[in-house]
């Protein structure tokens, strides 16, 4: 009986350690995702600005 309880304690301790590791990994992934989303928003803004500038330049070209 004591051996079974010892094994169960060991399994619970392992489960707790894995849960903590997963929590840490999840937090890192969450920060990485937020950074990637911010970069994506920045790039979308820059693309829109570039498109606007291109439209302005094209409007200045005389038609043939």
ZAMILO-426553 format. One record per residue: residue number from 1; x, y, z negated of N, C-alpha, C, O in turn; residue in one letter. Coordinates in Angstrom, 2 decimals. Each point is the difference from the previous one (the first is absolute). Layout:
BEGIN
- NUM/X/Y/Z/X/Y/Z/X/Y/Z/X/Y/Z/a
...
end
This chain:
BEGIN
- 1/0.82/-1.19/0.00/-0.82/1.19/0.00/0.87/1.26/0.00/-0.27/0.95/0.73/x
- 2/1.32/-0.96/-1.57/0.90/1.15/-0.05/0.71/0.22/1.33/0.25/1.13/0.41/x
- 3/0.08/-2.23/0.25/0.68/0.10/1.30/-0.93/0.63/1.03/0.44/0.81/0.82/x
- 4/-1.71/-1.18/-0.87/-0.96/0.58/0.94/-0.19/1.49/-0.25/-0.10/0.79/0.94/x
- 5/0.05/-0.42/-2.19/-0.14/1.42/-0.34/1.25/0.77/0.45/-0.09/1.12/0.50/x
- 6/1.23/-1.73/-0.69/1.25/0.63/0.44/0.03/0.20/1.50/0.42/1.05/0.49/x
- 7/-0.86/-2.05/0.25/-0.06/0.11/1.46/-0.99/1.09/0.42/0.27/0.78/0.91/x
- 8/-1.40/-0.75/-1.58/-1.00/1.02/0.31/0.54/1.40/-0.29/-0.20/0.93/0.79/x
- 9/0.89/-0.78/-1.91/0.61/1.30/-0.33/1.00/0.41/1.08/0.06/1.16/0.40/x
- 10/0.73/-2.13/0.05/0.99/0.29/1.03/-0.68/0.42/1.30/0.45/0.93/0.66/x
- 11/-1.52/-1.61/-0.28/-0.73/0.35/1.22/-0.64/1.37/-0.11/0.01/0.78/0.95/x
- 12/-0.57/-0.46/-2.12/-0.61/1.31/-0.21/1.08/1.08/0.08/-0.23/1.06/0.59/x
- 13/1.37/-1.30/-1.17/1.10/0.97/0.04/0.46/0.23/1.45/0.28/1.13/0.40/x
- 14/-0.20/-2.21/0.37/0.38/0.11/1.40/-1.05/0.79/0.77/0.33/0.84/0.84/x
- 15/-1.60/-1.12/-1.11/-1.09/0.72/0.65/0.06/1.49/-0.32/-0.19/0.84/0.88/x
- 16/0.44/-0.50/-2.12/0.11/1.40/-0.40/1.17/0.67/0.71/-0.12/1.13/0.47/x
- 17/1.26/-1.82/-0.39/1.17/0.56/0.68/-0.30/0.24/1.48/0.37/1.04/0.54/x
- 18/-1.03/-1.98/0.10/-0.36/0.16/1.41/-0.98/1.15/0.19/0.12/0.76/0.96/x
- 19/-1.07/-0.63/-1.86/-0.98/1.09/0.09/0.70/1.35/-0.13/-0.34/0.94/0.72/x
- 20/1.30/-0.83/-1.60/0.76/1.25/-0.15/0.81/0.31/1.27/0.04/1.14/0.46/x
- 21/0.60/-2.17/0.09/0.76/0.19/1.23/-0.90/0.45/1.14/0.35/0.89/0.77/x
- 22/-1.51/-1.50/-0.68/-0.95/0.37/1.06/-0.49/1.43/-0.19/-0.17/0.74/0.97/x
- 23/-0.05/-0.34/-2.21/-0.43/1.36/-0.28/1.06/1.00/0.42/-0.32/1.04/0.59/x
- 24/1.57/-1.34/-0.88/1.10/0.88/0.39/0.11/0.07/1.52/0.14/1.08/0.57/x
- 25/-0.20/-2.23/0.09/0.08/-0.04/1.46/-1.17/0.76/0.61/0.17/0.69/1.00/x
- 26/-1.35/-0.82/-1.58/-1.18/0.68/0.50/0.18/1.52/-0.11/-0.39/0.73/0.91/x
- 27/0.95/-0.27/-1.99/0.23/1.44/-0.17/0.98/0.53/1.04/-0.19/1.08/0.56/x
- 28/1.24/-1.84/-0.29/0.97/0.40/1.03/-0.69/0.06/1.36/0.19/0.96/0.75/x
- 29/-0.99/-1.96/-0.44/-0.71/-0.01/1.27/-0.98/1.17/0.09/-0.16/0.60/1.06/x
- 30/-0.49/-0.28/-2.16/-0.94/1.12/-0.01/0.71/1.32/0.30/-0.49/0.82/0.78/x
- 31/1.66/-0.62/-1.40/0.79/1.22/0.27/0.47/0.04/1.45/-0.04/1.05/0.64/x
- 32/0.49/-2.19/-0.13/0.44/-0.06/1.39/-1.15/0.31/0.96/0.19/0.71/0.99/x
- 33/-1.37/-1.23/-1.29/-1.17/0.26/0.84/-0.35/1.49/-0.02/-0.29/0.58/1.05/x
- 34/0.31/0.03/-2.23/-0.31/1.42/-0.09/1.00/0.82/0.81/-0.39/0.95/0.68/x
- 35/1.67/-1.31/-0.75/1.03/0.72/0.76/-0.22/-0.18/1.50/0.13/0.95/0.77/x
- 36/-0.48/-2.17/-0.35/-0.23/-0.26/1.42/-1.23/0.76/0.49/0.00/0.52/1.12/x
- 37/-1.04/-0.47/-1.94/-1.19/0.74/0.40/0.28/1.50/0.10/-0.49/0.67/0.91/x
- 38/1.28/-0.15/-1.83/0.36/1.42/0.07/0.81/0.28/1.26/-0.24/1.00/0.68/x
- 39/1.18/-1.87/-0.37/0.80/0.15/1.22/-0.89/-0.07/1.24/0.19/0.77/0.95/x
- 40/-1.14/-1.67/-0.95/-0.93/-0.14/1.12/-0.81/1.28/0.19/-0.18/0.47/1.12/x
- 41/-0.31/0.11/-2.23/-0.75/1.25/0.10/0.88/1.11/0.57/-0.45/0.80/0.82/x
- 42/1.71/-0.74/-1.26/0.93/1.00/0.49/0.23/-0.17/1.51/-0.01/0.98/0.75/x
- 43/0.21/-2.21/-0.32/0.24/-0.25/1.42/-1.24/0.31/0.84/0.13/0.52/1.11/x
- 44/-1.29/-0.83/-1.62/-1.23/0.33/0.73/-0.16/1.52/0.16/-0.42/0.48/1.05/x
- 45/0.76/0.25/-2.09/-0.06/1.46/0.07/0.98/0.52/1.04/-0.33/0.88/0.79/x
- 46/1.53/-1.42/-0.81/1.02/0.44/0.97/-0.43/-0.34/1.43/0.23/0.79/0.91/x
- 47/-0.84/-1.95/-0.71/-0.47/-0.38/1.33/-1.09/0.96/0.47/-0.02/0.41/1.16/x
- 48/-0.88/-0.06/-2.05/-1.06/0.94/0.36/0.60/1.36/0.37/-0.41/0.61/0.99/x
- 49/1.35/-0.15/-1.77/0.65/1.28/0.29/0.73/-0.04/1.33/-0.05/0.95/0.78/x
- 50/0.74/-2.06/-0.50/0.70/-0.15/1.27/-0.99/-0.01/1.16/0.26/0.60/1.05/x
- 51/-1.38/-1.27/-1.23/-1.02/-0.02/1.05/-0.55/1.39/0.27/-0.23/0.37/1.15/x
- 52/0.01/0.39/-2.20/-0.49/1.37/0.15/1.02/0.85/0.75/-0.37/0.76/0.90/x
- 53/1.64/-0.88/-1.26/1.05/0.75/0.70/0.08/-0.40/1.46/0.17/0.85/0.87/x
- 54/-0.29/-2.15/-0.60/0.05/-0.48/1.38/-1.18/0.55/0.80/0.16/0.40/1.15/x
- 55/-1.34/-0.39/-1.75/-1.17/0.58/0.68/0.24/1.47/0.33/-0.37/0.46/1.08/x
- 56/0.96/0.28/-2.00/0.28/1.42/0.22/1.00/0.18/1.15/-0.16/0.89/0.84/x
- 57/1.19/-1.72/-0.81/0.99/0.08/1.08/-0.61/-0.34/1.35/0.27/0.65/1.01/x
- 58/-1.11/-1.68/-1.00/-0.62/-0.41/1.24/-0.95/1.10/0.52/-0.14/0.18/1.21/x
- 59/-0.48/0.54/-2.12/-0.90/1.07/0.41/0.78/1.17/0.64/-0.56/0.75/0.80/x
- 60/1.83/-0.62/-1.13/0.82/1.09/0.56/0.56/-0.33/1.38/0.48/0.89/0.70/x
- 61/-0.52/-2.18/-0.31/0.53/-0.39/1.30/-0.99/0.43/1.08/-1.18/-0.35/-0.07/x
- 62/1.65/1.09/1.06/-0.93/0.41/1.08/-0.47/-1.22/0.79/0.75/-0.96/0.19/x
- 63/-1.99/1.01/0.25/-0.55/-1.10/0.77/0.46/0.14/1.46/0.13/1.11/0.51/x
- 64/0.10/-2.24/0.12/0.50/0.02/1.37/-1.08/0.29/0.99/0.27/0.05/1.20/x
end
